[in-house]
């Protein structure tokens, strides 16, 4: 997969996007919880799509309870996973191997990313700045 093929998939999905650095695209989706920024990055072997930030850090002081909840969600979610970035913000990502990757796999993964973002932001009652 290359950036051109990814752009074609995003066009079929009706995801507006713009370049964001080398091999990265940014797509913004309006939801009831506010805008969802999805960054799509291609590496040699992976397509990585991330909601950045999923939740802003609380001045780098995320609670133990939040961390436990994120781990439980990681266990229960099929494709998407939570992590902390270097600023302490919570990120939700999906990673797909690019070998033999087809449109239906990308569509399912990106739909899961948006659905899980909306569902879990709503559950937490928090959004981004």
PyMOL commands that set and color helices and strands:
alter all, ss='L'
color gray80, all
select helices_A, chain A and resi 3-13+64-76+103-124
alter helices_A, ss='H'
color red, helices_A
select strands_A, chain A and resi 18-19+24-31+34-42+46-55+81-84+90-97
alter strands_A, ss='S'
color yellow, strands_A
deselect
rebuild
show_as cartoon
